[in-house]
Amino acid sequence: MELAEYGRAMVRGWWIVLLCMVVGFAAAAFFTARTPPVYQSSVRFYVVSAQGPGQSALQALELSRGRIAGFAGLAKSDKFADVLGRNSNTGLSAREISESISATGDQATLMLSVVVSLPDQARALAVARTIVDNLGTAVSEVEAARTASGSGQTVLNLVGGPTVETVPVSPHVGLNLALGTLLGFGAGVVIAVSRRLMDKTLGTAEQVEEASGRPLLARIPLSADARKASRILEQRQVSLLDEAGRRLRTNIDHLPGMSASGVVAITSARVGDGKSSVALLLAQAWAEAGERVLLVEGDLRTPRLAAELALANGLGLADLLAGRTSLADVIQPTVMESLQVVAAGAVPANPTELLRGPAAGSVLAEMRTKYSRVIVDAPAMQPYSDAALLAAKADCTVVVVMHRRVTPELLKAAFRNLELVNSKIAGVVLNALPARLSEAYKQPSEGFRTQEQTTDWAPLEMPAEPPVPHAAPRR
């Protein structure tokens, strides 16, 4: 992955990052609320050793520096803790008091600092005051033998404290919440990038061509105009969506062996990849080029084309295959004069049997004689065999792949099914591409960059399917 791809992975997974940040914040808040507060009270002593007989001032100073670390240990000793427990009237045991005390001696400044940390502010202050009253005496008792031999006595001069702290020193609410949110952000980024690294769906033209082994016929950009079938047929001055349809038309026109009255089946590996939108785009492109085009809805199980184009939902392909009507009776006009439609009609009880029967071949043959182009909007390859039956009777088949929705394994399985019925596969159409992957992304003309480059809508798929997570609507 390139650096920019990591950024796009985080943008696509923004909701994961946000959720992890909220969880991290909530966890930090819970931890902080459950942590008992700690109050501190501190005292500071200046350690002075008086000059003994025969000692210089420098020797007395060095003696003080050598003993200050011992005095810090004395403040935490069990014996001194017993004294504090008896005299502080806090109800704390000697062990609790010892654990609450921290002491440090600075040899450079001769400062002895003692800090008492307890969950109760009053107890912390009481212990600190008891230390002030008793530490000097404890030092004198420890040095009794040395002073008896003539050495100078050490004096602890109180220079600070006991301090009265009304605000607990821990937990640090702001710091904890900030750290929890930061950790959540980091976890969200890792999850979002990991999802992208583990995502095996096809997203680029190179990946689609490598997985399918077929040429890429067109790249269909994201477009608000592809949200509804009726909007695809509307007239637009400049449109990347229409240009993609014209490119698909041109590439199919130049396929080896493709006649001027061929039948093109449009299918996809799975439902929701936008094959119906691609079929309409191709039909529109041929119609505006002066071809006489017939668009046939081949999905007999979940028909929706008539409703999308506001056509009569009466007789259709199912009735035609069943021999209940003629081709002229099921043809319906559209807003484009040279484009007509045959809807699916009423849902039959046996759609697969109708499509595999001899009537399907004869119906398509009749359509060839009356129209220069016949486009069959076939159902998806999964889970039924209806699409394979239609593809076997068409002159060529185009497979639609939606950006970041189809895995290489699924696409290869669709191609194997088409090859088993001896379908002529023209190539692949990559659908719902974001602007950065569009063929016109680097066009110098700003007027050519219409709403297709900024919209969040993808071409829609006619058959209904339960919603799947994707940045673009499904049709």
N, C-alpha and C positions, 0 to 999 in steps of 0.2 A: 504494500500500500504506500502511496505517496503521501506527503505531509498534508496536502489539500484533502485527500481522501479521509484522513483522520478527522479533519475539521468537519467534513460533510457527515461523517459517522456520528459525531457529537450533535450536530444540528438535527439529524434525523432522529436521534435518540434523546432529544431534549427533555422529553417527558420522563425518561429513565433518570437522567441527571437531576431533574427537579424533584422527583420522588425520593431519590436517595438523599438529597440535601434535606428534605423535610424529615425523613426518617432519622438522619444523623442529628438534626436539631432536636427532635423529640426525644431521642435516646439521651442526648446530653442534658436536656431539661429534666428527664426522669432521674438520671444519675445524680444530678445536682440537688434535686429535691430530696432524694433519699440519703444524701451525705450529710451527717450532722455538722453543724457549724463549729469552728474552732476559733477561740479567742486567745489572744496573747497578752502577756504583761512582761515587760523586760526591765532589767536593772543593769547598770554599768558601774564598775568600780575601777578606780585608779590604784594600782598596786605600788606600794612604796616600801622598801626595806631600809630600815634605819642603819646607819653606820655603827658597826660594832668596834670594840677596842682593836686598834691596829689595822682597821680597814679604811681604804680610801673611798671616796664617793663613787669612783668608777667601779670598784669592786662591789659595792652595794647595789649599783645599778645592774651589773651583770648577774648578781645573785637574784634580783627581782625577775629579770628576764628568764632565768633558768627555772624559776619556781612557778611562773604564771600558768604554764600548761598543767602543772600538778594541781593548782587551785581549781582549774576548770574541771578536772577529773573529780576533785573533792566535792564539787557542787552536785555531781550526779551519783555520788557514792551511796551505797545502801545505808551506811551509818548516818550520813547526813540526812538522807530521806526519812529515816526513823525520827530524827529530831524534828524535821518539818511536819511529819504526820502528827506528832504529839502536840506541837505548838501552833499549828495553823487552824485547828478546829474546822477543817473542811470535810471530815469524814472520809477522806481518801486514804488508802493504804500506802505504805511506804513504796511498794512496787509501782502503784499508779502515779505517785508523785515523781519517782525516779524516771519513769518513762515520759513524763510530761516536760522534763527539764532538758534543755540543751545549753551548753556552755562552751565558749571559745575564749582563748587568751591570745592577745596580740602582743608579741614580744617587742615589736617596734615601738608601739605607743604605750605599752604596759597597761592596756585596757582589758579588763575581764568583763565579758558580757554574758549574762545569764537570761535565758528566755523561758518562760513557762507557757505551755500551750495546752489548754483544756476546753472542753465543750461548754463549760460554764464560766461566764465572765467574772463573776464574783469570786469563785474559787481560784481562778488564775491570779487575780489580784491579791487574794489572801495568801497564797503560797509565795508570790513575789515579795510581799511585805515580810513574811517570815524569813525568807532568804536574807533580806537586808538586816534583820535583827540577829540572825544566828550565824551567818557565814564567817564574819570576822572572828567570832568566838571559836568556831570550828577550826579556823586557820591557826589561831593561837594555840589550841590544844595539840594540833598536829606538830607545831614547831616548838613545843614546850622544851623538849630535850635540847634543841639547837640553841635556843635563847639562853638556857641555863648555862651553856658552855661559853657564853659571852658574845654570841652573834647578835646582830641587830634584829629587832622584832619587825615582822612584816605587818603593815597596816593597809587595810582596804578602805579607801576613801570613796564614798558614794558620790558619783558625779551625774547620775541619771536614773530616773525612775523612782519607784515602780510606775510604769506607764499604765494609763487607763484607756483601753481600746474598746470603743463602743461598736465598732464594725468588725465582724469576723474576718480573719485572714484567709479562711477557706470555708466552703468551696468558692472558687473564683467564677462567679456566675457568667459574666461576659466572656471570659476566656474559654470556659467550658463550652458555652453555646457556639462560639466562633470555631473552636476546634471540631466540635461535632458536625457543624455545617460543612467545614472544609473537608473533613474525612468523608462525609456523605458525597460531596462533590467529586472527590477523587474516586470513590467507589462507583459513582454513576458514570464517570468517564471511562473507567476500565470496563464496565459492563457494556456500555454503548459501543466501544471500539471492539470488544470481544465478539459482540453480536455481528458486527460487520465482518470481522475476520472469519467467523464461522458461517457467514451467509454464502451459500453456494448457488444462489439463484443467478440467472443470467441478466446482466445489466448493460453490456456494451455490444456493439456490432461484432467486434472480434470474437467475443465469447459465444455469441449466437452462431456465427459462421463455423467456429471450431466445433461446437457441440453438434450442429446439424449436418455439417459437411455440404451445405447448400449455400448459394449466394444470398446476400441480403438485398432484397428488392427495393425496400424503402424504409425510411425512419419516420414514424408518425409522432409529431410532438404533442405534448400536453396542450389541451385546448378546451376552452369553455364551450366552443361551438360544437364539440363532439359529445357534450353531455346528453343531448337529446337528438334522436334521429332526424327530426324535422329541421333542426338548426343546421345540420350538415348540408342540406339541400338549399339553404338560403344563399343569396348572391352576396359575395364579399368582394371588395375592391382588391385588397392585397391580403393574402393569408398564407401562412406557413403550412397550415393544415391542407389547404387546397393544393399547394405546391407539392406536398408529399404525395397526395393522390395522383397528381399528374406524373410524378416520377415513377410511381408504381405502374401506371398505365403505359408509360413509355417502355419500361423494362419488360413488361409482359408482351407488348406488341412486337418486340424484337426477339422473343424466345424462338429457338429453332423449332420448326414444325408447327407453330401456333398459327392456325388459320384465321381468316378475317371473320369467321362466324363461330368461333370456339366457345366452349362452355368452361367457365372458370369456377372452381369450387373454393370457397374461403372457409377455412376451419382453424381450430386452435387446439393446443394440447389439453387445455383445461377450460372450464367455464369461467367467464369473466375477464377474458384477455382482450376484449374489444374487437372481435372479428366482425360483428355486425356493423360497427362504425367503419371498419376498413372496407367492407363490401359496399357500403353506401358511398364512400369516398371514391372508390374505383368506378362505380356506376355513374356518379356525377361527372368524373373526369372524362369518361368515354362519351357521355351524353353531350357535354359542352364541346366536344371535338366533332360533333355531327353524327356520331354513331347512333343506331337505333338499339337501345339497351333494354333488356328485361332483367329485373332483379327478382329472384325466386327465393322465398323463405323456405329453407329446407328443414328447419327444426319443427317437426310435427308434434313434439311432446310439450314444449313450453313456448307457443307462438306469441310474439309481441309486436311484430313489425307493423301489423295493421293499426294497432292502438298507437304506436309511436308516430306513425305518419298520418294519423287521423283518417284512415281508410275504413271502408265497410268490412266488418269482420264476418263475412258470410261464406260463400263458397271459396275454396282455395285449392292448394296442391293436393291435399288429402282426398278431396272429392274428385279431383282430376285423375289421380292414380287409381281410385276405386271405380272409375268408369261411370260416375254419376253425372258428369257434366263435360263440357268441351273447353278447350283452351280459351276461346274467345269469351266465354262466360266468366272466367276467373281473373282476367286481366283488368287492372285498375290503373288509372292515370295518376301522375304526381304533379308537383308544381313545375317540373321540367317537361317540356313537350315531348322530347325524345326518350324519356325514361318512364317505363311502366313497371308495374309490380304485380307479382302473384304471391298473395299471402298464403300462410299455411292452411287456413281454414279451420274447421272444427277438429278437435283433437281426436284421432282415431283410436280404436282399441288395440290395433296391431301396427304401429308405425314401422317397425323393422320389416315386417312382411310386405307392406306396401312398397317400401323402398327397394327391396331385393327382387320384387316381381318384374316381369317383362314390361309392364306398363311404364315403369320409370324410364327405361331406355327409349321407348317410342315417344314418350312425352318430351324428353330432352331433344330428340331428333326433330320433332315438329317445331320446337322452339328455335332450333338452329336455322330452320328454313325461313322463319319470319322475322328474326332479329339478327343484327350483325354481331351483337355481344349478349351473352347470357351469363349472368353471375348468380351462382347458387350460394346463398348464405347458409352453409351447412352447420349442424350443431358441432359442439366440441368433440374431440376424439374420446374423451372419457366422460361417463363410464360406458356408454352404449356404442354399438357398431354402426349406427345410422350414418355417421360422417364418412366412414370407410366405404360404405355402399354407394354414397353419392360421389365420392372422390374417384371410385373405380369407373364411373360412367362419364366423368368430366374429361375434358381435353387436357386440363392441367389443374393442379391444386396449389394453393398458397396457404402457408401455415403462419398464423399470427401469434407472436410471443409478446406478452406485456412485460415491460421493464420491471425487473426485480420481483417476478412472481413465479417463474418457471425454472425448475432445476434442469441441469443437463440430462439427468436420467429420465425425467418425465418427457422431455423433448425427444430424446432418442427413442423412447418407447412409442411415441406418436408416429415417428417416421418409420419405425419397423412395421407398425400396423398398416400404414399407407403402402409400403413396399410389398407387403404380403398380398394386397389386392391389385398389384401392378398399376398403381396410380402414378401418373407422371407429376412429380413434385417440381413446381417451377422455382420455388425458393421460399424465403422467410421474410416476414415483415415485423420489424421491432416497433412496438406500440407504446404510447404514453411516455415518450422520452422527455426528461427534463431539458431545459433550454441549453445547458452546457454541453449536452450530447447531441443536440439537434444539428442537422446538416447546415442550417442557415445561421448558426450561432455566431459565426464570425463575419456575417455579411456587413459590409461597410455602411450600407444605407440604413439610417435609423428608421426611415419610413417603412422598411420591410419588417421591422421588429414590432409586430402587433401584439395583441393580448395573449397570443398563444405562448409567448415566451415567459409570461409572468403569471399565468393562471394556475390555479391548483387543481383544475379539473382534467381528468383523463378521458379519452374516448370510452364510450359505454358499450357494454355487451348486452345484446337483446335478451338471452335467457336469464331468468332470475336465479339467484344463488344467495345463500346466506352471506352476509357481509364478511369480508376478510380485511385484516389490517393493511392499509395501503394509503399512500399519500393522495391517490387519485380515485375518483368515483369509478364504479364498475359498470360496464354495459357490454 
